[in-house]
Amino acid sequence: MTKSFFKGAAGAIIVYDVTNAKSLGNIAGWVEDFRSHNPDGVIIVAGNKCDMPPEKHRVTDEDVDDVMSRMRPKIEADGGALVHMRVSALTGEGVQGAFSSIALQLAERHLGLKPLSR
């Protein structure tokens, strides 16, 4: 994907595959590519294929926590936001929630709306 897709974007949903540990390792690079154009953007990191049986998952909660904890301080220091969610493109689980979360955060930030209780 070309980095020009990130220009002017206020938010991004960056997806990794919970059945492929290498895909989680690529998240930091995608986040940095996005942030190079939008340092104060809202980022949802979405673990896809959560519908798969747990024995097929190759990404643990600890793996996700480690990656997110390394990225979060710098992102938040620059005025950005970073959220992790689990989704399934197959069943639709969590997909609406991911889009709703990013939309709410952007509305709160750019339209001055007060945060809703979540």
For each residue, the residues with C-beta under 8 A, 3 or more apart:
1: 5
2: 5
3: 6 7 33 36 37
4: 7
5: 1 2 9
6: 3 9 12 33 34 36 37 38
7: 3 4 37
8: 37
9: 5 6 12 34 37 38 41
10: 38 41 42 106 109 110
11: 41 42 43 44 102 105 106
12: 6 9 34 38 41 42 43 44
13: 43 44 46 98 99 102
14: 27 30 31 34 43 44 45 46
15: 45 46 47 48 87
16: 20 23 24 26 27 45 46 47 48 59
17: 20 23 47 48 49 59
18: 47 48 49 50 52 57 58 59 86
19: 49 52 56 57 58 59
20: 16 17 23 24 58 59
21: 24 25 58 59 63
22: 25 26
23: 16 17 20 26 27 59
24: 16 20 21 27 47 59 63 64 67
25: 21 22 28 67
26: 16 22 23 29 30
27: 14 16 23 24 30 31 45 67 71
28: 25 31 32 67 70 71
29: 26 32 33
30: 14 26 27 33 34
31: 14 27 28 34 35 43 45 71 75 82
32: 28 29 35 36
33: 3 6 29 30 36 37
34: 6 9 12 14 30 31 37 38 41 43
35: 31 32 38 39 41 43 75 78 80
36: 3 6 32 33 39
37: 3 6 7 8 9 33 34
38: 6 9 10 12 34 35 41 80
39: 35 36 78 79 80
40: 78 79 80
41: 9 10 11 12 34 35 38 80 81
42: 10 11 12 80 81 83 102 105 106 109
43: 11 12 13 14 31 34 35 75 80 81 82 83
44: 11 12 13 14 83 84 85 98 101 102
45: 14 15 16 27 31 64 67 68 82 83 84 85
46: 13 14 15 16 84 85 86 87 94 98
47: 15 16 17 18 24 50 59 64 84 85 86 87
48: 15 16 17 18 87 88 89
49: 17 18 19 52 88 89 90
50: 18 47 86 87 88 93 94
51: 88 90 91 93
52: 18 19 49 56 57
53: 56 57
54: 57
55:
56: 19 52 53
57: 18 19 52 53 54 60
58: 18 19 20 21
59: 16 17 18 19 20 21 23 24 47 63 64
60: 57 63 64
61: 64 65
62: 65 66
63: 21 24 59 60 66 67
64: 24 45 47 59 60 61 67 68 84
65: 61 62 68 69
66: 62 63 69 70
67: 24 25 27 28 45 63 64 70 71
68: 45 64 65 71 72 82 84
69: 65 66 72 73
70: 28 66 67
71: 27 28 31 67 68 74 75 82
72: 68 69 75 76 82
73: 69 76 77
74: 71 77 78
75: 31 35 43 71 72 78 80 81 82
76: 72 73 79 80 81 82
77: 73 74
78: 35 39 40 74 75
79: 39 40 76
80: 35 38 39 40 41 42 43 75 76
81: 41 42 43 75 76 105
82: 31 43 45 68 71 72 75 76
83: 42 43 44 45 101 105
84: 44 45 46 47 64 68
85: 44 45 46 47 94 97 98 101
86: 18 46 47 50 93 94
87: 15 46 47 48 50 93 94 95 97 98
88: 48 49 50 51 91 92 93 94 95
89: 48 49 92 95
90: 49 51
91: 51 88
92: 88 89 95 96
93: 50 51 86 87 88
94: 46 50 85 86 87 88 97 98
95: 87 88 89 92 98 99
96: 92 99 100
97: 85 87 94 100 101
98: 13 44 46 85 87 94 95 101 102
99: 13 95 96 102 103
100: 96 97 103 104
101: 44 83 85 97 98 104 105
102: 11 13 42 44 98 99 105 106
103: 99 100 106 107
104: 100 101 107 108 115 116
105: 11 42 81 83 101 102 108 109
106: 10 11 42 102 103 109 110
107: 103 104 110 111 113
108: 104 105 111 112 113 114 115
109: 10 42 105 106
110: 10 106 107
111: 107 108
112: 108
113: 107 108
114: 108
115: 104 108 118
116: 104
117:
118: 115
